Amino acid sequence: MYLSNSEFEKAHSDFDTAIQIDKTSAKLYHAKGLAFQCEADKIAKEENRNFEKEDELINKAIQSFDEALACDQSFISSMFH
């Protein structure tokens, strides 16, 4: 729900809380990566685009996808992001 309303900080916080409960869930890390990617995509569409922030978010997304793969190397969705 937070992502659909572009409430990214709340979404990130929820994913962090969920990951603290289950640190081995590839799905949670992947979803967190998608949230960072979604936020970066929103910035990319802005007229006065903040490239530094966009790059930071993309790197966080990649890190989250890597963490998903560390939990489960067969989690194919994270391989393609």
C-alpha positions as CSV (number, residue, x, y, z in Angstrom):
1,M,0.0,0.0,0.0
2,Y,2.8,2.4,0.8
3,L,4.5,1.9,-2.5
4,S,1.3,2.6,-4.5
5,N,1.0,5.9,-2.6
6,S,4.7,6.7,-3.1
7,E,5.3,6.6,0.7
8,F,8.7,5.1,0.2
9,E,10.1,5.8,3.7
10,K,7.2,3.9,5.3
11,A,7.7,1.1,2.8
12,H,11.4,0.8,3.6
13,S,10.7,0.9,7.3
14,D,8.2,-1.9,7.0
15,F,10.6,-4.1,5.0
16,D,13.4,-3.4,7.5
17,T,11.0,-4.5,10.3
18,A,10.0,-7.6,8.4
19,I,13.6,-8.5,7.6
20,Q,14.5,-8.2,11.3
21,I,11.8,-10.9,12.0
22,D,13.0,-13.2,9.2
23,K,16.5,-12.4,8.1
24,T,16.6,-15.4,5.7
25,S,13.7,-14.4,3.5
26,A,14.8,-13.9,-0.1
27,K,11.3,-12.5,-0.9
28,L,11.6,-9.7,1.7
29,Y,15.0,-8.6,0.5
30,H,13.8,-8.7,-3.1
31,A,10.7,-6.7,-2.2
32,K,12.9,-4.2,-0.5
33,G,15.0,-3.9,-3.6
34,L,11.9,-3.3,-5.7
35,A,10.9,-0.5,-3.4
36,F,14.2,1.2,-3.9
37,Q,13.9,0.6,-7.6
38,C,10.4,2.1,-7.7
39,E,11.6,5.2,-5.8
40,A,14.5,5.6,-8.2
41,D,12.1,5.3,-11.2
42,K,9.9,8.0,-9.7
43,I,13.0,10.3,-9.4
44,A,14.0,9.5,-13.0
45,K,10.7,10.9,-14.2
46,E,11.0,14.2,-12.4
47,E,11.7,17.4,-14.3
48,N,14.6,18.4,-12.0
49,R,16.0,15.0,-11.7
50,N,18.4,14.3,-8.8
51,F,20.9,12.0,-10.3
52,E,22.9,11.5,-7.1
53,K,19.8,10.4,-5.2
54,E,18.7,8.2,-8.1
55,D,22.1,6.5,-8.2
56,E,22.1,6.0,-4.4
57,L,18.7,4.3,-4.6
58,I,19.7,2.1,-7.5
59,N,22.8,0.9,-5.5
60,K,20.5,0.2,-2.5
61,A,18.2,-1.8,-4.8
62,I,21.2,-3.8,-6.2
63,Q,22.4,-4.5,-2.6
64,S,18.9,-5.7,-1.6
65,F,18.8,-8.0,-4.7
66,D,22.2,-9.3,-3.8
67,E,21.1,-10.0,-0.2
68,A,18.1,-11.9,-1.6
69,L,20.4,-14.1,-3.6
70,A,22.6,-14.6,-0.6
71,C,19.6,-16.0,1.2
72,D,18.6,-18.2,-1.7
73,Q,20.8,-18.5,-4.8
74,S,17.9,-20.0,-6.8
75,F,15.7,-16.9,-6.3
76,I,15.6,-16.1,-10.0
77,S,13.7,-12.8,-9.7
78,S,16.7,-11.2,-8.0
79,M,19.1,-12.4,-10.7
80,F,17.5,-10.2,-13.3
81,H,17.3,-6.9,-11.4
